[in-house]
Amino acid sequence: MKQSTLLEDIKQQGLYRQHHVISERQHTQVKINQKNCINFCSNDYLSLSMLSELKQATIDAVNTYGVGSGASPWMSGYSVLHQQAEQTFAEFMQRDKAILFNSGFTANIGLMAALFDKTHTVAMDKFNHASLIDGLKLSGAKHLRYRHNDMQHLRQRINGELKGLVTEGVFSMQGTIADLKTLADISHEHQALLIVDDAHGVGVLGGGLGTVAHCGLTQKQVPLLVCPLGKAFAAQGAVIAGQADWVDLVLQKARSYCYSTAIPPMLAAASMASLQVLQQQSWRREKLLELIEYFQQCADELQLNCLPSVTPIQSIMIGDNEIALQLSEQLLQRGFFLKAIRPPTVPKGTARLRVTLNTDHTPEQIKSLLQTVTHCYDSLL
Ligand SMILES: *Cc1c(COP(=O)(O)O)cnc(C)c1O
């Protein structure tokens, strides 16, 4: 088919994506098309990215090591800052060893393809992140897919040997927390390797340690943990942390690590600085948790259909793609920036407004957002 026809198809389905260009940024406020808006779609959960501590650490690293790393970590791209970041994160996460990838996406792809092959069966939650699904495809392993957080369905589906069990800690589109305790039991019963991608839990839950700690588990039950650094840590890159021999195996085999330029040293420095702030300023996490509760309470009072979630990811369910899109446009005109999430990112008929809460939001902003959603929604029906 011709590319123009393919593009037309995307538009007809209401799935054509366009950028919103940010021209200024101040904490949770951003400027888009000359209009100031409150940003309700950033994963900077603890509002760290504009902090002077992070900026200064980044600038210092640039002055010492330059901007780009210049090569693969196996060539000349690996600096003392990379090494320090790995040691610092391993210690913080209470893991034997940690390695630094240049993004969560490449970490997941590299990890899955390094550990699994076509003789293996790997079970994954239906709502796992695209990078985990793509990584599994790349590995060639048999994909055993179970309904979201449905442990009974998972047990029913296991039939024979199970090599791996892979889940998100906090699900990125639902805000639900994985049933890690049961997943750990099932992995133990089948001697399967449990891998948790905690992009949205680390820094926020479990006193900052993430979903695994929140669920009372350690490295023993979860030998491999993926922590992307672009969310609560307000930087970029990802850490894979865990049992020394598993981490080393990933390090030795991951092609996305070997054949890609190492993350810039400045970002290793930035992530260490944000880890320090995160440890010293626990009020950031506590305030965020209060805002989450407030959001749920307000949504309840306004009778908005929200998924229950004790995480910064909140979903206002709409259903129809077009209505969700129109709502997000109307909200933008009224100074609230958030996105309509539509299929194929979420299942058909479950289009939603996805809100991500950050420490620097205020209760007034949250209330005003939800009142505006109610108002616009009523006028669209
Ligand atoms: C964001 C995200 C990733 C990808 O991380 P990047 O560093 O943004 O590439 C992986 N897994 C999950 C669950 C995510 O939400």
PDBQT file of the ligand as one rigid body, heavy atoms in Angstrom, charges set to zero:
ROOT
HETATM    1  C1  LIG A 401       8.570   4.793  30.227  1.00  0.00    +0.000 C 
HETATM    2  C2  LIG A 401       8.654   3.332  30.363  1.00  0.00    +0.000 A 
HETATM    3  C3  LIG A 401       9.697   2.601  29.792  1.00  0.00    +0.000 A 
HETATM    4  C4  LIG A 401      10.697   3.229  28.872  1.00  0.00    +0.000 C 
HETATM    5  O1  LIG A 401      11.620   3.994  29.543  1.00  0.00    +0.000 OA
HETATM    6  P1  LIG A 401      12.366   5.170  28.752  1.00  0.00    +0.000 P 
HETATM    7  O2  LIG A 401      13.529   5.463  29.590  1.00  0.00    +0.000 OA
HETATM    8  O3  LIG A 401      11.384   6.277  28.640  1.00  0.00    +0.000 OA
HETATM    9  O4  LIG A 401      12.745   4.613  27.415  1.00  0.00    +0.000 OA
HETATM   10  C5  LIG A 401       9.767   1.259  30.065  1.00  0.00    +0.000 A 
HETATM   11  N1  LIG A 401       8.848   0.647  30.821  1.00  0.00    +0.000 NA
HETATM   12  C6  LIG A 401       7.818   1.309  31.357  1.00  0.00    +0.000 A 
HETATM   13  C7  LIG A 401       6.836   0.583  32.194  1.00  0.00    +0.000 C 
HETATM   14  C8  LIG A 401       7.680   2.671  31.131  1.00  0.00    +0.000 A 
HETATM   15  O5  LIG A 401       6.647   3.328  31.627  1.00  0.00    +0.000 OA
ENDROOT
TORSDOF 0
